[in-house]
Each structure stands twice: as structure tokens, then as C-alpha cells.
Amino acid sequence: MAGSPFARLYNRRMKISKTFHIEAAHRLPNVPAGHKCARLHGHSFVVEIHASGPLDPVLGWVMDFADIKAAFAPLFEALDHRYLNEVEGLENPTSEHLARWIWQRLLPRLPQLARVVVRETCTSACSFDGRDFPPSERA
């Protein structure tokens, strides 16, 4: 490996991501009266799970994408085709709260977690990296 043109890669962190599509309904209970998001509506959410780490010198990857899928599977089941306001911890299911909710539950299953991105429309998204927050503010 020392003579390989890729040898330097094995000493650096790389980032990978896997994308999931979730269909769900919600309403935002804390917006001003008359705001359109106060009404029940749905989204085709796109959730990106980003992981980072060094390349495995034998396999040549950060981790198997299937491991990300397996770690996210219980959360997918809890969110897909659900009314998000009824999911414990998502009583005010903004994209920001959803991204943090996913982070909190996924990190124990996926220690390489680097970022969670939640897209509620083609043009609106939230990105959450819990490492940017003090431990007291991650929950």
C-alpha cells in the first residue's frame, strides 16, 4: 500500500452519505394563526445520513452503505407514512427538530455519524451536525 497512489487517502477522513425518502404528514402547532403550515399537510421528505471516518485499508471504504441503512431502519419505520406530531419527541415537527431527533436516535447505532440533512421540499432543507453543539444542547 505504501507505493500505492491511494496510500495518502488511508490517513485521512472521508465522508459518505446515504439518502432515504420518507412520506409523512405534519402540522406546525407553534406558528402564528393563519400560517399555512398550521394546517395538516404532507411532505416527501428526503433524509441524508452522512458518516465520516478513515478508509479501511483492506476494504477501501469508510463503511458499508448497508450498515447505514440498517442503522436507520428503525427510524425510517417510526417516521414513514406517519403523522409526525404523534411521534414521541416530535410534537412540533419542524425540519430542524426532525433532523435533531434523527441525530439523537441514530448516533448510538452509527458512531461515524457526521451530519443529518432533512429536505422537506426541493428548495428547503435543514442540516444538523450535533458535534457543533455542546452536549447539553444536543438533546
Biotite code that builds the C-alpha atoms (Angstrom):
import biotite.structure as struc

atoms = struc.array([
    struc.Atom([0.000, 0.000, 0.000], chain_id="A", res_id=1, res_name="MET", atom_name="CA", element="C"),
    struc.Atom([2.901, 2.375, 0.683], chain_id="A", res_id=2, res_name="ALA", atom_name="CA", element="C"),
    struc.Atom([3.661, 2.641, -3.031], chain_id="A", res_id=3, res_name="GLY", atom_name="CA", element="C"),
    struc.Atom([0.010, 2.980, -3.975], chain_id="A", res_id=4, res_name="SER", atom_name="CA", element="C"),
    struc.Atom([-1.224, 6.330, -5.311], chain_id="A", res_id=5, res_name="PRO", atom_name="CA", element="C"),
    struc.Atom([-4.068, 5.973, -2.803], chain_id="A", res_id=6, res_name="PHE", atom_name="CA", element="C"),
    struc.Atom([-1.828, 5.454, 0.239], chain_id="A", res_id=7, res_name="ALA", atom_name="CA", element="C"),
    struc.Atom([-2.353, 9.035, 1.464], chain_id="A", res_id=8, res_name="ARG", atom_name="CA", element="C"),
    struc.Atom([-6.129, 8.509, 1.487], chain_id="A", res_id=9, res_name="LEU", atom_name="CA", element="C"),
    struc.Atom([-5.921, 5.942, 4.255], chain_id="A", res_id=10, res_name="TYR", atom_name="CA", element="C"),
    struc.Atom([-4.647, 8.538, 6.706], chain_id="A", res_id=11, res_name="ASN", atom_name="CA", element="C"),
    struc.Atom([-7.466, 10.994, 6.019], chain_id="A", res_id=12, res_name="ARG", atom_name="CA", element="C"),
    struc.Atom([-11.116, 11.095, 6.981], chain_id="A", res_id=13, res_name="ARG", atom_name="CA", element="C"),
    struc.Atom([-13.598, 10.799, 4.181], chain_id="A", res_id=14, res_name="MET", atom_name="CA", element="C"),
    struc.Atom([-17.326, 11.471, 4.176], chain_id="A", res_id=15, res_name="LYS", atom_name="CA", element="C"),
    struc.Atom([-20.055, 9.314, 2.688], chain_id="A", res_id=16, res_name="ILE", atom_name="CA", element="C"),
    struc.Atom([-23.835, 9.643, 2.665], chain_id="A", res_id=17, res_name="SER", atom_name="CA", element="C"),
    struc.Atom([-26.960, 7.610, 2.075], chain_id="A", res_id=18, res_name="LYS", atom_name="CA", element="C"),
    struc.Atom([-30.311, 9.105, 1.109], chain_id="A", res_id=19, res_name="THR", atom_name="CA", element="C"),
    struc.Atom([-33.753, 7.981, 2.276], chain_id="A", res_id=20, res_name="PHE", atom_name="CA", element="C"),
    struc.Atom([-37.232, 9.082, 1.181], chain_id="A", res_id=21, res_name="HIS", atom_name="CA", element="C"),
    struc.Atom([-39.941, 9.424, 3.810], chain_id="A", res_id=22, res_name="ILE", atom_name="CA", element="C"),
    struc.Atom([-43.581, 10.233, 3.198], chain_id="A", res_id=23, res_name="GLU", atom_name="CA", element="C"),
    struc.Atom([-45.180, 11.820, 6.242], chain_id="A", res_id=24, res_name="ALA", atom_name="CA", element="C"),
    struc.Atom([-47.772, 14.336, 7.372], chain_id="A", res_id=25, res_name="ALA", atom_name="CA", element="C"),
    struc.Atom([-47.435, 17.021, 9.995], chain_id="A", res_id=26, res_name="HIS", atom_name="CA", element="C"),
    struc.Atom([-48.593, 20.408, 11.111], chain_id="A", res_id=27, res_name="ARG", atom_name="CA", element="C"),
    struc.Atom([-46.666, 23.052, 12.981], chain_id="A", res_id=28, res_name="LEU", atom_name="CA", element="C"),
    struc.Atom([-48.578, 23.907, 16.156], chain_id="A", res_id=29, res_name="PRO", atom_name="CA", element="C"),
    struc.Atom([-46.486, 26.919, 17.182], chain_id="A", res_id=30, res_name="ASN", atom_name="CA", element="C"),
    struc.Atom([-46.663, 29.069, 14.047], chain_id="A", res_id=31, res_name="VAL", atom_name="CA", element="C"),
    struc.Atom([-48.816, 32.228, 14.039], chain_id="A", res_id=32, res_name="PRO", atom_name="CA", element="C"),
    struc.Atom([-52.553, 31.905, 13.472], chain_id="A", res_id=33, res_name="ALA", atom_name="CA", element="C"),
    struc.Atom([-53.365, 31.667, 9.788], chain_id="A", res_id=34, res_name="GLY", atom_name="CA", element="C"),
    struc.Atom([-49.912, 30.369, 8.757], chain_id="A", res_id=35, res_name="HIS", atom_name="CA", element="C"),
    struc.Atom([-50.251, 27.699, 6.068], chain_id="A", res_id=36, res_name="LYS", atom_name="CA", element="C"),
    struc.Atom([-48.043, 25.273, 7.999], chain_id="A", res_id=37, res_name="CYS", atom_name="CA", element="C"),
    struc.Atom([-50.530, 25.250, 10.886], chain_id="A", res_id=38, res_name="ALA", atom_name="CA", element="C"),
    struc.Atom([-52.803, 23.177, 8.658], chain_id="A", res_id=39, res_name="ARG", atom_name="CA", element="C"),
    struc.Atom([-52.300, 19.450, 8.290], chain_id="A", res_id=40, res_name="LEU", atom_name="CA", element="C"),
    struc.Atom([-50.146, 18.746, 5.226], chain_id="A", res_id=41, res_name="HIS", atom_name="CA", element="C"),
    struc.Atom([-47.627, 16.240, 3.983], chain_id="A", res_id=42, res_name="GLY", atom_name="CA", element="C"),
    struc.Atom([-44.130, 16.150, 2.555], chain_id="A", res_id=43, res_name="HIS", atom_name="CA", element="C"),
    struc.Atom([-41.957, 13.779, 0.623], chain_id="A", res_id=44, res_name="SER", atom_name="CA", element="C"),
    struc.Atom([-39.026, 14.259, 2.979], chain_id="A", res_id=45, res_name="PHE", atom_name="CA", element="C"),
    struc.Atom([-35.547, 13.437, 1.762], chain_id="A", res_id=46, res_name="VAL", atom_name="CA", element="C"),
    struc.Atom([-33.197, 12.493, 4.598], chain_id="A", res_id=47, res_name="VAL", atom_name="CA", element="C"),
    struc.Atom([-29.456, 12.313, 4.032], chain_id="A", res_id=48, res_name="GLU", atom_name="CA", element="C"),
    struc.Atom([-27.352, 10.467, 6.567], chain_id="A", res_id=49, res_name="ILE", atom_name="CA", element="C"),
    struc.Atom([-23.679, 11.456, 6.417], chain_id="A", res_id=50, res_name="HIS", atom_name="CA", element="C"),
    struc.Atom([-20.903, 9.430, 8.033], chain_id="A", res_id=51, res_name="ALA", atom_name="CA", element="C"),
    struc.Atom([-17.187, 10.070, 8.198], chain_id="A", res_id=52, res_name="SER", atom_name="CA", element="C"),
    struc.Atom([-14.082, 8.159, 9.087], chain_id="A", res_id=53, res_name="GLY", atom_name="CA", element="C"),
    struc.Atom([-10.823, 6.832, 7.782], chain_id="A", res_id=54, res_name="PRO", atom_name="CA", element="C"),
    struc.Atom([-10.748, 4.424, 4.873], chain_id="A", res_id=55, res_name="LEU", atom_name="CA", element="C"),
    struc.Atom([-10.390, 0.806, 5.842], chain_id="A", res_id=56, res_name="ASP", atom_name="CA", element="C"),
    struc.Atom([-7.014, -0.174, 4.335], chain_id="A", res_id=57, res_name="PRO", atom_name="CA", element="C"),
    struc.Atom([-8.303, -3.579, 3.203], chain_id="A", res_id=58, res_name="VAL", atom_name="CA", element="C"),
    struc.Atom([-11.846, -2.782, 2.096], chain_id="A", res_id=59, res_name="LEU", atom_name="CA", element="C"),
    struc.Atom([-11.120, 0.724, 0.811], chain_id="A", res_id=60, res_name="GLY", atom_name="CA", element="C"),
    struc.Atom([-14.251, 2.286, 2.270], chain_id="A", res_id=61, res_name="TRP", atom_name="CA", element="C"),
    struc.Atom([-15.352, 4.266, 5.314], chain_id="A", res_id=62, res_name="VAL", atom_name="CA", element="C"),
    struc.Atom([-18.118, 1.760, 5.987], chain_id="A", res_id=63, res_name="MET", atom_name="CA", element="C"),
    struc.Atom([-20.635, -0.365, 4.147], chain_id="A", res_id=64, res_name="ASP", atom_name="CA", element="C"),
    struc.Atom([-23.647, 1.664, 2.946], chain_id="A", res_id=65, res_name="PHE", atom_name="CA", element="C"),
    struc.Atom([-25.765, -1.294, 4.080], chain_id="A", res_id=66, res_name="ALA", atom_name="CA", element="C"),
    struc.Atom([-24.678, -0.559, 7.659], chain_id="A", res_id=67, res_name="ASP", atom_name="CA", element="C"),
    struc.Atom([-26.083, 2.975, 7.375], chain_id="A", res_id=68, res_name="ILE", atom_name="CA", element="C"),
    struc.Atom([-29.330, 1.552, 6.001], chain_id="A", res_id=69, res_name="LYS", atom_name="CA", element="C"),
    struc.Atom([-29.568, -0.982, 8.842], chain_id="A", res_id=70, res_name="ALA", atom_name="CA", element="C"),
    struc.Atom([-28.873, 1.661, 11.494], chain_id="A", res_id=71, res_name="ALA", atom_name="CA", element="C"),
    struc.Atom([-31.522, 3.982, 10.053], chain_id="A", res_id=72, res_name="PHE", atom_name="CA", element="C"),
    struc.Atom([-34.169, 1.255, 9.508], chain_id="A", res_id=73, res_name="ALA", atom_name="CA", element="C"),
    struc.Atom([-35.930, 1.597, 12.897], chain_id="A", res_id=74, res_name="PRO", atom_name="CA", element="C"),
    struc.Atom([-36.138, 5.369, 12.486], chain_id="A", res_id=75, res_name="LEU", atom_name="CA", element="C"),
    struc.Atom([-37.446, 5.003, 8.953], chain_id="A", res_id=76, res_name="PHE", atom_name="CA", element="C"),
    struc.Atom([-40.162, 2.704, 10.286], chain_id="A", res_id=77, res_name="GLU", atom_name="CA", element="C"),
    struc.Atom([-41.040, 5.211, 13.013], chain_id="A", res_id=78, res_name="ALA", atom_name="CA", element="C"),
    struc.Atom([-41.355, 8.104, 10.521], chain_id="A", res_id=79, res_name="LEU", atom_name="CA", element="C"),
    struc.Atom([-42.505, 6.802, 7.145], chain_id="A", res_id=80, res_name="ASP", atom_name="CA", element="C"),
    struc.Atom([-46.238, 7.181, 6.440], chain_id="A", res_id=81, res_name="HIS", atom_name="CA", element="C"),
    struc.Atom([-46.805, 8.609, 9.922], chain_id="A", res_id=82, res_name="ARG", atom_name="CA", element="C"),
    struc.Atom([-48.352, 11.723, 11.376], chain_id="A", res_id=83, res_name="TYR", atom_name="CA", element="C"),
    struc.Atom([-45.156, 13.193, 12.802], chain_id="A", res_id=84, res_name="LEU", atom_name="CA", element="C"),
    struc.Atom([-46.909, 15.184, 15.537], chain_id="A", res_id=85, res_name="ASN", atom_name="CA", element="C"),
    struc.Atom([-47.834, 11.836, 17.133], chain_id="A", res_id=86, res_name="GLU", atom_name="CA", element="C"),
    struc.Atom([-44.229, 10.565, 17.204], chain_id="A", res_id=87, res_name="VAL", atom_name="CA", element="C"),
    struc.Atom([-42.764, 10.945, 20.688], chain_id="A", res_id=88, res_name="GLU", atom_name="CA", element="C"),
    struc.Atom([-40.371, 13.891, 20.702], chain_id="A", res_id=89, res_name="GLY", atom_name="CA", element="C"),
    struc.Atom([-41.777, 15.427, 17.508], chain_id="A", res_id=90, res_name="LEU", atom_name="CA", element="C"),
    struc.Atom([-44.781, 17.287, 18.833], chain_id="A", res_id=91, res_name="GLU", atom_name="CA", element="C"),
    struc.Atom([-43.524, 20.369, 16.936], chain_id="A", res_id=92, res_name="ASN", atom_name="CA", element="C"),
    struc.Atom([-42.084, 18.576, 13.871], chain_id="A", res_id=93, res_name="PRO", atom_name="CA", element="C"),
    struc.Atom([-40.145, 21.286, 12.099], chain_id="A", res_id=94, res_name="THR", atom_name="CA", element="C"),
    struc.Atom([-37.327, 20.150, 9.832], chain_id="A", res_id=95, res_name="SER", atom_name="CA", element="C"),
    struc.Atom([-34.904, 21.381, 12.473], chain_id="A", res_id=96, res_name="GLU", atom_name="CA", element="C"),
    struc.Atom([-36.489, 19.275, 15.207], chain_id="A", res_id=97, res_name="HIS", atom_name="CA", element="C"),
    struc.Atom([-36.720, 16.285, 12.876], chain_id="A", res_id=98, res_name="LEU", atom_name="CA", element="C"),
    struc.Atom([-33.013, 16.496, 11.986], chain_id="A", res_id=99, res_name="ALA", atom_name="CA", element="C"),
    struc.Atom([-32.023, 16.687, 15.665], chain_id="A", res_id=100, res_name="ARG", atom_name="CA", element="C"),
    struc.Atom([-34.473, 13.879, 16.578], chain_id="A", res_id=101, res_name="TRP", atom_name="CA", element="C"),
    struc.Atom([-32.864, 11.630, 13.952], chain_id="A", res_id=102, res_name="ILE", atom_name="CA", element="C"),
    struc.Atom([-29.340, 12.573, 15.131], chain_id="A", res_id=103, res_name="TRP", atom_name="CA", element="C"),
    struc.Atom([-30.104, 11.755, 18.762], chain_id="A", res_id=104, res_name="GLN", atom_name="CA", element="C"),
    struc.Atom([-31.501, 8.318, 17.960], chain_id="A", res_id=105, res_name="ARG", atom_name="CA", element="C"),
    struc.Atom([-29.069, 7.382, 15.212], chain_id="A", res_id=106, res_name="LEU", atom_name="CA", element="C"),
    struc.Atom([-25.773, 8.308, 16.886], chain_id="A", res_id=107, res_name="LEU", atom_name="CA", element="C"),
    struc.Atom([-25.801, 5.325, 19.306], chain_id="A", res_id=108, res_name="PRO", atom_name="CA", element="C"),
    struc.Atom([-26.295, 2.984, 16.328], chain_id="A", res_id=109, res_name="ARG", atom_name="CA", element="C"),
    struc.Atom([-23.938, 4.844, 13.998], chain_id="A", res_id=110, res_name="LEU", atom_name="CA", element="C"),
    struc.Atom([-20.908, 6.313, 15.821], chain_id="A", res_id=111, res_name="PRO", atom_name="CA", element="C"),
    struc.Atom([-19.476, 7.551, 12.496], chain_id="A", res_id=112, res_name="GLN", atom_name="CA", element="C"),
    struc.Atom([-22.488, 9.877, 12.099], chain_id="A", res_id=113, res_name="LEU", atom_name="CA", element="C"),
    struc.Atom([-21.319, 13.270, 10.831], chain_id="A", res_id=114, res_name="ALA", atom_name="CA", element="C"),
    struc.Atom([-24.456, 15.095, 9.714], chain_id="A", res_id=115, res_name="ARG", atom_name="CA", element="C"),
    struc.Atom([-28.190, 14.717, 9.133], chain_id="A", res_id=116, res_name="VAL", atom_name="CA", element="C"),
    struc.Atom([-29.884, 16.676, 6.354], chain_id="A", res_id=117, res_name="VAL", atom_name="CA", element="C"),
    struc.Atom([-33.679, 16.879, 6.131], chain_id="A", res_id=118, res_name="VAL", atom_name="CA", element="C"),
    struc.Atom([-35.231, 18.256, 2.957], chain_id="A", res_id=119, res_name="ARG", atom_name="CA", element="C"),
    struc.Atom([-38.939, 18.936, 3.205], chain_id="A", res_id=120, res_name="GLU", atom_name="CA", element="C"),
    struc.Atom([-39.223, 20.389, -0.304], chain_id="A", res_id=121, res_name="THR", atom_name="CA", element="C"),
    struc.Atom([-36.945, 20.663, -3.326], chain_id="A", res_id=122, res_name="CYS", atom_name="CA", element="C"),
    struc.Atom([-35.777, 24.075, -2.136], chain_id="A", res_id=123, res_name="THR", atom_name="CA", element="C"),
    struc.Atom([-35.966, 23.907, 1.683], chain_id="A", res_id=124, res_name="SER", atom_name="CA", element="C"),
    struc.Atom([-33.669, 21.912, 3.929], chain_id="A", res_id=125, res_name="ALA", atom_name="CA", element="C"),
    struc.Atom([-32.069, 21.736, 7.360], chain_id="A", res_id=126, res_name="CYS", atom_name="CA", element="C"),
    struc.Atom([-28.615, 20.391, 8.145], chain_id="A", res_id=127, res_name="SER", atom_name="CA", element="C"),
    struc.Atom([-27.714, 19.232, 11.668], chain_id="A", res_id=128, res_name="PHE", atom_name="CA", element="C"),
    struc.Atom([-24.285, 18.261, 12.949], chain_id="A", res_id=129, res_name="ASP", atom_name="CA", element="C"),
    struc.Atom([-24.650, 17.538, 16.634], chain_id="A", res_id=130, res_name="GLY", atom_name="CA", element="C"),
    struc.Atom([-20.900, 17.815, 17.131], chain_id="A", res_id=131, res_name="ARG", atom_name="CA", element="C"),
    struc.Atom([-21.289, 21.588, 16.621], chain_id="A", res_id=132, res_name="ASP", atom_name="CA", element="C"),
    struc.Atom([-23.372, 21.838, 19.805], chain_id="A", res_id=133, res_name="PHE", atom_name="CA", element="C"),
    struc.Atom([-22.298, 21.444, 23.431], chain_id="A", res_id=134, res_name="PRO", atom_name="CA", element="C"),
    struc.Atom([-23.551, 18.119, 24.872], chain_id="A", res_id=135, res_name="PRO", atom_name="CA", element="C"),
    struc.Atom([-26.232, 19.922, 26.892], chain_id="A", res_id=136, res_name="SER", atom_name="CA", element="C"),
    struc.Atom([-27.768, 21.330, 23.669], chain_id="A", res_id=137, res_name="GLU", atom_name="CA", element="C"),
    struc.Atom([-27.694, 18.128, 21.576], chain_id="A", res_id=138, res_name="ARG", atom_name="CA", element="C"),
    struc.Atom([-30.714, 16.616, 23.294], chain_id="A", res_id=139, res_name="ALA", atom_name="CA", element="C"),
])
